[in-house]
Amino acid sequence: MNTLSIALGTSLATALLACLAGLVMPVKWRTRLAGVLLGLSGAAGVLVGALAVTGMVWRAELPTLLPLAGVSLAADPLSGWFLVIIGAVTAAAGVYAIGYAGRTSHGPGSRTAMAVVPLFTAAMLLVPLAASVTTFLLFWELMAVTSLILVMTEHRHHKAVRPAAIWYAAMTQAGFVTVLIGLSWLAAATGTQAFDGIREAAVSIRPFAAGTIFLLCLLGFASKAGAVPLHPWLPRAHAEAPSHVSALMSAAMVKLGVYGVLRLGFDLLGGGLRWWWLAVAALGALSAVYGIVQAVVATDLKRLLAFSTSENIGLILLGVGFAGMLARSGQPAIGAVAMAAALLHTANHAGFKTLLFFGAGSVQRATGTRDLDKLGGLSHRMRVTTALVAAGALAAAALPPGNGFISEWLLLQALLHQTPNAGTMLAIAAPIGVAVVALTAGVGVAAFVKMVGTGFLARPRSDAAAQAAESPPSMLTAMTGAAAVCAVLAVVPAVTAPALARVINSLQISQTPLSEGLLDLRLSGISSHIAPLWIAVGIIAATTAAAVLARVLGKARRRAIAWDCGDGPLTARMEHTATSYAEPLQRVFDNILEPVADVDVTHSVESQYVIASIQYRQQIPDRIENRIYRPLVAAVQKLGAAAKRLAPGVMHRYLAYMLTALIVVLVAGAIR
């Protein structure tokens, strides 16, 4: 038994103890004990991942745990990278839950919720460790079922929870079916379900079969990742789940969809063909653009963050896709940089999205609303939360010195430095990729300026916002920890260089993408480097100097009340709301969004020429959902209604069905 085994056993044991504490402990101690144990489980998970990334070899076979197939576990640098991310988010969620769930006996503090969260995190930790098809599918489904239960936590208090859970259940199970078919086909084609055996036999799979297997699994993994157009569950489930669960789902669970693509495409199938990765890159580009356009017009705080997750997953898939295309085009050094960008962005996104969902939970706990049009004034009532959310927004907007800027800069370097003679496919795809990154960065800045400006810095637009109180210390501690991780990844990202090199080498891209160094980030094989620490110092110094200068000049000026047209002091009604702020961008993307507007004019009773009131309502529906999924749901409902005629309750008809099925089976067997 080595250190990794001990750390994994500790993580799973503390998760089980947290589950038991959530079930049996009284309300007074339930959240405290379960939260502490969950935090310890996450910390042990980080240790497991760190040991795996360093190259520690570990395997475990449990033949009696699962009938017929058994359970097979193994750790390598790729699984270690994702284990570090999952463990860190779990640790932060455990600390956050202590204050967020409070001492309530319902909702996030209920026995069910507190007991299922550790099972969910344990399942996520075990997915990257699966070393066989059966083991992977077992833990993948356990992760899906436990997360579904957590999405339904507040189904008795909010009407929107039930449809969100239905959408999530339908999409996640449909995705599971495609993964099940793909991996079962892969096991049948190679004659083994063990990952080691599949790696050795993958070269004998015919290209058509390998491509079909990859596409089937890509659909399931992309659905779990929330990639467009398989995303309708994501803005619903993330918005309605408790905020620490939303953080776990957005910052950790969706990354396992990316892990599945990497494990299957690069590891088990040996890298595949260029068109596989073109499909991944196209999926990523669509997700990035559509996600950020929906985010910039969203007024629900958690819905905005959910669509931002689709955008960032899109950028990660864009990096993965280009890494595969570049590696298959004879440019492994540039491909390694693209893969480094994708992997680093998984960690960066986990950091700032954990922080932002925690911040959204703090706001909802203090005000009872997520509607940005009803918030404002929180910078005076919740100063620490505002500062931390602003730091997370800076990172999410990919502006320096945020950590999101570093990984997106890496991705741009990979796209800009591919050689012109690499082929037509890359010559067309690379400029489109650059345009996608630039567009999402620009619109992302507008989205998060809107979020912070209208939700936190503006004047309060409701009594709840005006009377908001700061979050408990445990919630602020978790948010501060997430912000600290973001800061480290922002100013000294080169600390991840050794780990990234090991992970990328394990994916059969035998190149070291980054040169080691603390003060700057240098790319191997590319004449590009950046010094994030000095950029951060320069920005802080310039901002401080500007603030001091403005204060000094402000004291020298005579103060006077500006003329206000006799309208009195500035009020919240005179400021931009989130809706009005996004309206110009909404016009730009009108053809994509297709907003639905409705104006109701009420005339005076005395005269139809006198208007008593005007009501303007606008909705921005999910166009992809309306065009694809709504007709599909309607067709399934019609099919279900028609199928009722097949079961009229007549025994003779049922016997005829059985006889027909038997004849079909016998004929099929005879033909074979």
N, C-alpha and C positions, 0 to 999 in steps of 0.2 A: 504493500500500500504506500503510494507516494503522496507528496504534498497536494497534488491536484485532486486525488481521491478524497483526501481529508477535507479539503475546501468544498468540494461538491457535496459531500455527505453533510457537512455543516450547513450549507445553503439549503439543501432539501429538508433537513431535520428542523431547522428554525422556521422554514415555511410551513411545515406540518404543525409545529407548535403554535405558530401564529393563527393557523386555521382553527386549531382547538381552542385557543384563547378567544377567538371571535365567536365561537359557538357556545362556550360554557361560562365565560366570565360575565359578571354583572356590568350594567351600563357604565358605572362609575370608572371601572378599570379596563373595559373592553378595548377601547380605541388606543389607550396608552400602551398596554402590553402588546396588543396585536401590531400596532404601528412600530414599536421598538423592534420586535422580532422580525417584522417584514424588512425593516431597514438593515438589520444584521444579515438577513438572508441575501439581500441585494449586495451588501459589502462582500460577503463570501463569494457571490457570483462574479464580482469584479476580479477577485483574486483568481478564481478559476480561469477566467478569460485571459488575464495577464500571464498566467503560467502557460496557457496554451499558445499564446502569441509568441512567447519566447522560444517555443519549439519543444516543450516538454511532451514526450510521447506518453499517451495514455489510452488504454482500451479496456472495455468491460463487457463481458458476455453474461447475460442472465437468462439462461434457456428455460427456466421454469416460471418466469414471471408472466409470460404471455404464451398461452397454449399454441402448440404447433410451430410457431415461428420464433418465439423467444424475443428478448430485447437485446439489441446490440448498440453499444455506445462507444464513441471515440472522439478525441479532441485533436484539432490541428489549428494552425494560425488563422485560417478563415473563420472557423467556429469561434475561436478565441476573441477575434475582433468584435463580433456581434454579441458575445457573452459580456464583454466589458460594457458595451452600450446598455444592454438589458439590465445588467446588475446595477449600474450607476443610476438609471432611471428608477429602478425598484427601490433602491436605498432612499432616494429623495422622496418618492411617493410614500414610503413608510413614515418618514418624519412628518411630511405634510399632512397625512391622514389624521395624525394625533389631534391637530387643531381643527382641521376641516370637518371631520366627522363629529367631533365634539363628544358630548355625552348623550346624544339623542339615541332613541331606541328604534328609529325608523330611517329610511333613506340610506345615506352613506354609512351611518352608524348602526345599522341593523345587523343582526346576527348573520344573516345570509350574506350580505355584502362584505362584512369583515372576514368571514370565513372563506369566501370564494376568491377574493383578491390574491391571497398567497398561493392558491391552487393555480390561478391564472399566471402569475409570475413564474412559478415552478415549471409550468408547461412551456412557457417561452424560453426558459433557460435550457430545457431538455431538447427542444427542437434542433438547435445547431449541433447538439452532441449525438444526434441519431446517426447510426452507421449502417442502417439497412432500410429497405423500403417500408417494411411493416412498422418498424419503430418510428420512422419519420411520420407516417400517416397517423399512427396512434397519438403521438404528442401534438401533431398539427390539429387533429380534431378535438383533442382535449383543450387546447388553447382556444379554439373557436367556440366551443360550448360554454366554457367558463366566462369568456368575454361577453357572450350573448346574455348570460345571466346578469352580468354586471351592468350591461346597457339597460336592462329592465328594472334596475334598482328602484327608481321612483315612478313606476308605472301607475301607482295609486294616486299620485299627486299631480301628474302632468299628462294631459291627453296625448301629447306628441310622442310620448315614449313608446307606446304600443306600435304605431306604424313604423317608427324608427327600428324597433326590434324586428318587426316582420321583414323590412327591407334588408336588414343586416343578416338575418337568418337565411333568407332566400339567396342573397348574393354569395354569402360565405359557403353555403352548402353546394351551390352550383359550381363555385370555384373548386371546392373539394372534390367534386365528381370528376372534373377535368384533370386535376392532379392525380386522382386515383387511377383513372384510365391511362394516363400517360406513363406513370411510374409502373403500373402493372404490365403495360406493354413493354416497357424497358426491361423489367425483370424477366419476362417471357422471352424476349429477343436475346438476352445474354445468358439465360439459363441459371440465373442466381439473383437473389434479392439483396445480397451483401454489397455494400458500396465498393469494397476492394475488388470483388469479382466483376462488378459492372465496369470499373475502370479498365480492367485488363481485357474484357471482351467487347468493349464499346467499338473498337476499330472494325469489328466484323459486322456491325449493323449497317444495313443498306442506307444510303443517303436519304431516300424518301421516308423510310421508317423513322430514322433519327430526326429528320426535320419535323415530321408530324408529331412525334413525341415531344419535341421541344416546344412546338406551338401550343399543344394541349396544356402542357404544364405552365407555359407562359401566361395563358389565359387565367389559370387558377392563381398563380403567384401575383399577377398584376391586379387581380380582383382583391386579394388580401392587402396589397400595397395601396389600394385606392387610386390606381392609375385610371385616367380617362380613356375610354368611355365606361369603365367598369367601376365607377366611383359613387353611384347614387346613395349607397349605404353610408358613406363616410361623413358627409356634412350632417346627416341625421343622427347617427350613432355618437359621433364625437360631441355634438351639441347637447344631447340628452343624457349622456352618461355623467356620473359624478366627475368632478374636474380632475382628481388624481387618477381616475380610470381613463379619462380622456388623454391625459399625459402619457400613461402607459401604452395606450393604443396608438397614439400618434407618434410618440418618440421611440417606441420599442417594437410594438407588434407589427406595424406596417413595414418595418425594415426587414422582417423575416421574409416578406415577399421578394425583396431584393436578394436576400440570402439564398432563397430557393433558385432564382435565376442564375446566380453565380455558381452555386453548387452543381446544378444540373448542366449548364452550358459549358462552363470552363473546366470543371473538375471531372464530372462523371462522363460527359460526352467528348471531352478532349478539345474543346474550343469551337467545334462546328464549322459552319460556312459563313461567309460574309453576309449573306442575305438574312441569316438569323439575327445578326446584330443590327442590321439596318432596320428590321422590324422593331427591335427593342428601342433603338434611337428614335424612330418615328413615333412610337407609343409615348416615349418620354417627352418629345417635343410637343405633342398634342396635350399631354397632361400639364406641362409647365405653362403653356399659354392659356389654356382654358381655365386652369385652376386659379391663376393670378387675376384673370379678368373677372371671374366670379367673386374673388375675394375683395377686389377693390370696390365693388358695388354692394357688398353685404353690409347690413346694419346690425346683425346679430354677432356679438363679439366672438363666440365660440364657433359659429358658422364661418366667419372670416378666417379664423385660425385653421379650421378644417380644410377649407379650400386652399389655404396656403400650404398645407401638408401635401395635397395633390400636386401643387406646383413644385415643391421641393423633391418629392418622389420623382416627378418628371425630369428634373435636372439630374438626379442620381442615375436614372435609367438612361438619360442622354449620354452621361459619361461612360456607363457600362457598355452601351451600344457602340460608341465610338472607340472604346478600348478594344472591343472585339474586332471591329472593322480594321482598325489600324494594325493590330497584331497579325491579322490575316492578310494584310497588304504589304508585309515586309517592313513595317515600321514599329518594332516592338518597344523601342525607347519612348516614342510618342504615345503608343498605346498604354505603356506603364504609367505615364503622367496622367492620361485620361482616367485610368483605373484608380490612381491615387486620389484624383479629384473626387471621384464618386464615393470612394470609401471614406475619405475625410469629411465629405459632406454628410454622410450618414451620421457621423459623430457630431458634427457641428449642428445639424438639424435636431438631433436628439437633445442637445444642450439647450438651444434657445427655444425649442417648442415645449420642452418641459417647463421652462421658466414662464413662457407666455400662457400656457394652460393653467399653471398654478396661479398666475396673476388674474386670469379670467375667473377662476374659482373664488379668489379673494374678493373680487368685485361683486360677483353674484351673491356671495355670502353676506357682504356688507350692505348691498342695496336691494337684493331680491330680483334683479333684472340683468339681462345681457344685452339689452337694446341700447346701442350707442346713441340713438336719438333721445334717450331719456337719462343719459348719464351726464358727465361733466362735473367740474369742481372737485374731483377726487384728489387733485394735487395738493389741496389744502387739508383734506380730511384723512388721506392715506398717503402720506409723503414717501414712506419707505417703499410701499407697493408701487407707487408711480415711478420712482427712480429705477426700480428693478425691471418693471415692465418696459420702460423706455430703453433700458440696456438690451433687453430681449428684442425689442422692435428694431433697434439699430443693427443687431446681428441678423435678424430675419430680412431686413431690407438690403442686405449685402453691401452695406456702406462701411468704409474703414472708420474706426478700428474694430469693427465687429468680426466675429469668426466666420460668418457666412461669406464675407468678402474674400477670404483666403481661398476657400475651396472653389468658389466661382471663378476667381482669377486663375487658378490651376486649370480649370476646365477650358477657359478661353485660350490659355497658352497651348493646350493640346490641339484645339481646333485650328488655331492660327499657324501652327508650325508643321502641320502635315505637308509632305512634299507634293508638288504639283503633278508629278508623274505617277501618283499612286493609283490612278484609274478614274474613270468617269464617275463612279458611284461616290467616292470621297470628294471629288472635285465639286460635285453638286451639293452633297450633304453637308460638308463643312461650313460653307457660308450660311446655309440655312440654320445650322446649329449656333453659329455666332449671333445671328439675328435673334434667335429664340432667347439666348442668354441675355442679350442686351435688352430686349423687350420686357422680359420678366423682371429684370433688375429695375428698370425705370418705372413700370407699373407697380412693382412691389414697394418702392419708396412711397408712392402716392397712397397705397393701401395702409401702410403702417403709420405714415404721418396722419392720415385720417383717424386711425384707431387711437393714437395717443393724443392728438390735438383735440378731437371732438369728445372723446371719452374721458380724458383725464385733465386736460389743461383748460378747457372752456368753462364757462359758468354753468352751475348745476341746472338741469332742466326738469328736475323732479324733486319732491321732498325727500325721497329715499336717498338720492345722490347727495343732497345738501346735508343729510344727517348721517352719512356713512362714517364708520369707525374703522380704525386700523385692524389688521388681522392679528391673530394670536402669534406668540413668539415661534412656535413650532412651524407654522406656515411660512413665516418670514425667514426662518433658518433654512428651510428647504429651498426657498427661492434664492436666497443668497448663495447657497452651495451651487445651484445650477448656474447662477451668474458668474461665480468664480471659475467654474469649469469653462464657460464660454470665454472668459477673459484669458485664461491660460492658452486655450486653443487659438485665440486671436493674436496674441502678441508673441508667443513662442511655439508656433505650429510645428517647427522642426523636431520637437520632442517626439512626434509620432513617426518620424522617418524610419527608424529601425523596424518598428512594428509593421508599417505599411510595406516595407521591402519584403518582409517575411510572408505577409499575406499575399502579395502580388506574385512572388516566386511560387507559392503553393498553387496558384491559378495557372501555372504553366506559361506565364509571361516573365521570362527570366531576365528581367532588367530591374535595376535599382532606380526608382523614379526621382528620389530626392537625395541631395547631399546633406550630410549631417552638419548641424551648426545651430547655435541657439539664437544668434542675433539676426540671421537672415535665412531665407529659404531659397536654395539654389536647385535648379532642375538639372538632372543628369542628361546629357545629350542635347540640351537646348541652352542657348546663350541667354537665359532669362533668370533673373533673381529678384527677390523682393525682401525688404527689411521691415516686417510688421511692427516690431518693437519701436523702431525709430519713427515710423509713420504715426503710431499711437502717441509717442512723446511729442512729436511736432503738432499734432492736432490738439492735444491737451494744452500745450504751451500757447498756441495761437488763440484758442478759445478763452483761456484765462486772461491773456493780454487784452483781447477785445472787450471782455467783461470789465476788467479794471479800468480801461480807457473810457468805456461808456459811463462808468460810475463817476469817474473824475470829471468828465465833461458835463455830466448831468448835474453835478453840484454847482458848477459855474453858471448854469443857466437859470433864468428867472422862471419860476413855476407859475402857470396860469391855467385856468379852466378853458378848454377849447370850446368854440361855439358848436352847439349841438342841435341847431335848428329849433330850439325850444322844446326838444323831445325828452329832456331829462337825462339821467345817467344811463350808461350802457347796460342792457339787460341780455339775458340768454336768447331772447327772441330776435335780437339783432345779429347774432353770430351764426356762422355756418353750422348746420347739422351734418351728421354723417351722410345723409341722403343728398343734401344740396352740395356738399363738397365733392361727391363722386359724380354728380350730374354731368359735368363736361366730359369726363372720361366715358361715361355711359353713352353719350352721344357718339363718341368716336367708335365705340364697339357696338353700336346699335344693331348692326346686322348679325353679330354673334349672339347678343343677349336677347334680342326680341322682347323688350319690356312690354308689359300690358298695363295701359293707363285707363282710368275711368274717372269721369268728372260728373258729379251730381250737383245740379243747380236747383235750389229751392226758392220759389218765388213767394213774395208776400201775399197774404190772403187778400188784402185790399186791392192790389194791382199786380198784374203779371209783368209789368214793366219795372217793378221794384224787386230787387234780389234780396232775399232774407239771409241766405247762406250759400256757400260754395264748398263742396268737399272734393278733394283731389286724392285719388288712391292710385298707387302704382305698385305692381308686383314684377319682380324679375325672376321668372321661373327658370329651372334648369332645362335648357333647350334640348340637350341630348336625352335627358330623361323623358321629356314630352314626345320627342320624335322616335325614340327607340323603345323605351321600356313601357310607356303607357299603352301603346298599341299591342305590345307583346302581352301585357297583363290582361288587357281586354280579350285578346284571342284565347288565352288560357282559360279565362272565366267562361267564355262561350263554349270552349271544348269541354270544360267540366260540366256545364249544364247539359250539353248533348250526351255526355257519357252516362248521365243518370238513366237514360233510356235503356242502357245495356244491363241495368240491374233492376228489373221490374218486380223482383220477388217471386218469379216463377221457377220452380225447381227444374223443370224440363229444359229450360234455356241454360241454366248453369251446368247441367249434365252435358248439353251439347257443346258448351265452351270447353269443358274438360276433354271430351272426346276429340274435338278439333285440335286442341293443343297436343294431345298424345299422338295424333296422326302426323302433325307437323314435325314433332321431335323424331318420330320413327323414320319419316322420309328423309329428314336432314341427316340422320345417322347412316341411313343406307347410301345416300349420295356420297358422303365422305368416305 
